[in-house]
Amino acid sequence: MSAIDDIVLSPDERLKTECAPIKTIDADVRKLAKRMLKDMYAADGCGLAAPQVGELVQLVVIDVDYAGEGSKKNPYVLINPKVVTADGPERSYSEGCLSFPGITVDVTRPSHVVVQAQNLDGDLMQYEARDNLLAVCLQHEIDHLHGVTMVDHLTPGKRIAALREYDEALAAGARPGDTSAE
Ligand code: NI
């Protein structure tokens, strides 16, 4: 199975499920983080949440610096992440999701976030981002842990249009990491 085939595609109940906090950071958790990073890089994504590989636990991986094969990696592993602040002017950003190959949608979110999460060593880390891809990515990925996907942020009309476009993209053979609808 290729890394891309490991990714759960919408519609799937696992993408709508509240994920359980991780109690112990053991070998299984480290293995899951490794698997998710592999999948994320294989699909050229900037983030991936555990339910997107079918594991209903609160784990997210992010790399907003990786620019494709051969470039430097800067992976973040966030365990039990919590948004402690989400404020600042709202910004609209064109988002894609590895579970919705072939489409991007404009999602409006707060432009400034502070997130707390444990790392793989169990240390509590704090991440702050403002007006950048990281601010968007943190919110998008943490949403996944609570059964929320990017299309849930759209108005009903826009959601219907986005899901229709998604069906067409899938029918045309879109794969995780494809964000153009052509
Ligand atoms: Ni996503």
Boltz pocket constraint, residues with backbone or C-beta under 6 A from the ligand:
constraints:
  - pocket:
      binder: B
      contacts: [[A, 47], [A, 96], [A, 97], [A, 98], [A, 99], [A, 140], [A, 141], [A, 144]]
      max_distance: 6.0
